[in-house]
């Protein structure tokens, strides 16, 4: 099995739109699903400000 890495330009997180990604972490433990955690900046005009 061959794995092809993805690049920042190929990453899409819908329905969110980030102007900048600060942190991206992928963890996978034995016999568990992988977990993706990301932190980023959403453009001000797209923020839901209450």
Backbone as JSON, one array per atom type, in Angstrom:
{
  "sequence": "XXXXXXXXXXXXXXXXXXXXXXXXXXXXXXXXXXXXXXXXXXXXXXXXXX",
  "N": [[0.85, -1.18, 0.0], [0.6, 2.14, -0.9], [1.19, 5.46, 0.22], [0.12, 8.72, -0.39], [1.12, 11.89, 0.37], [-0.81, 14.78, 1.37], [-1.03, 18.28, 0.56], [-0.98, 21.6, 2.03], [-2.47, 23.22, 0.31], [-4.31, 21.44, -0.72], [-6.0, 20.81, 1.32], [-9.22, 20.76, 2.64], [-11.77, 21.93, 4.65], [-14.87, 21.58, 5.17], [-17.91, 22.85, 6.55], [-16.34, 25.08, 6.95], [-14.25, 27.96, 6.44], [-11.03, 28.87, 6.29], [-8.78, 31.56, 6.78], [-6.27, 31.34, 7.59], [-4.31, 28.66, 8.78], [-3.34, 27.68, 11.94], [-2.53, 25.52, 13.49], [-2.22, 22.05, 12.96], [-3.0, 18.81, 13.67], [-2.65, 15.34, 13.56], [-3.57, 12.38, 15.0], [-3.15, 8.95, 15.66], [-3.98, 6.18, 17.42], [-3.16, 2.86, 18.42], [-5.45, 0.46, 17.27], [-7.56, 2.3, 17.17], [-9.65, 4.91, 15.78], [-8.34, 7.51, 13.68], [-7.58, 10.84, 14.82], [-8.21, 14.18, 14.09], [-7.11, 17.38, 14.77], [-7.55, 20.82, 14.54], [-6.57, 24.25, 14.41], [-7.37, 27.53, 13.61], [-7.68, 30.66, 11.75], [-10.62, 32.34, 11.06], [-12.06, 34.28, 8.49], [-13.14, 37.59, 9.31], [-15.65, 38.48, 8.29], [-17.0, 36.11, 8.02], [-17.38, 35.1, 10.51], [-19.41, 33.99, 13.22], [-20.71, 36.06, 15.22], [-21.95, 36.55, 18.39]],
  "CA": [[0.0, 0.0, 0.0], [1.38, 3.38, -1.02], [0.46, 6.63, 0.71], [0.5, 9.98, -1.02], [0.82, 13.0, 1.29], [-1.52, 15.93, 0.84], [-0.4, 19.55, 0.9], [-1.87, 22.61, 2.59], [-3.37, 23.68, -0.75], [-5.32, 20.42, -1.0], [-6.8, 20.6, 2.51], [-10.51, 21.46, 2.63], [-12.55, 21.61, 5.84], [-16.18, 22.18, 4.97], [-18.31, 24.08, 5.88], [-15.52, 26.19, 7.44], [-13.3, 28.55, 5.51], [-9.97, 29.48, 7.08], [-7.83, 32.42, 6.08], [-4.95, 30.86, 8.02], [-4.28, 27.53, 9.7], [-2.27, 27.86, 12.92], [-2.05, 24.22, 13.96], [-2.89, 20.87, 12.41], [-2.42, 17.63, 14.31], [-3.34, 14.08, 13.3], [-3.11, 11.35, 15.92], [-3.8, 7.66, 15.56], [-3.5, 5.22, 18.41], [-3.37, 1.47, 18.05], [-6.83, -0.04, 17.32], [-8.52, 3.4, 17.28], [-9.74, 5.79, 14.62], [-7.46, 8.68, 13.72], [-8.21, 12.08, 15.29], [-7.62, 15.39, 13.51], [-7.39, 18.6, 15.53], [-6.97, 21.97, 13.87], [-6.82, 25.59, 14.93], [-7.11, 28.48, 12.54], [-8.33, 31.97, 11.74], [-11.74, 32.47, 10.12], [-12.21, 35.69, 8.12], [-14.09, 38.3, 10.17], [-16.98, 38.54, 7.69], [-17.62, 34.79, 8.1], [-17.52, 34.71, 11.91], [-20.74, 34.08, 13.82], [-20.51, 36.83, 16.45], [-23.22, 36.65, 19.14]],
  "C": [[0.89, 1.24, 0.0], [0.55, 4.54, -0.48], [1.02, 7.88, 0.06], [0.15, 11.12, -0.07], [0.03, 14.1, 0.59], [-0.79, 17.2, 1.27], [-1.44, 20.5, 1.46], [-2.89, 23.08, 1.56], [-4.47, 22.7, -1.07], [-6.28, 20.21, 0.18], [-8.08, 21.42, 2.44], [-11.31, 20.98, 3.83], [-13.9, 22.29, 5.7], [-17.05, 21.95, 6.2], [-17.47, 25.29, 6.3], [-14.56, 26.67, 6.37], [-12.26, 29.31, 6.33], [-9.15, 30.42, 6.21], [-6.41, 32.01, 6.44], [-5.11, 29.68, 8.97], [-3.1, 27.7, 10.63], [-1.66, 26.53, 13.35], [-2.88, 23.12, 13.33], [-2.2, 19.66, 13.0], [-3.28, 16.41, 13.98], [-2.72, 13.03, 14.21], [-3.86, 10.06, 15.63], [-3.15, 6.71, 16.54], [-3.88, 3.82, 17.94], [-4.83, 1.06, 18.28], [-7.87, 1.06, 17.54], [-8.56, 4.18, 15.97], [-8.75, 6.94, 14.78], [-8.26, 9.89, 14.19], [-7.46, 13.26, 14.69], [-8.06, 16.57, 14.35], [-6.76, 19.76, 14.78], [-7.42, 23.26, 14.52], [-6.49, 26.56, 13.81], [-7.88, 29.77, 12.7], [-9.41, 31.96, 10.66], [-11.87, 33.95, 9.77], [-13.34, 36.34, 8.92], [-15.51, 38.31, 9.59], [-17.7, 37.19, 7.73], [-17.83, 34.31, 9.53], [-18.96, 34.9, 12.37], [-20.59, 34.75, 15.18], [-21.86, 37.02, 17.13], [-23.2, 37.84, 20.05]]
}
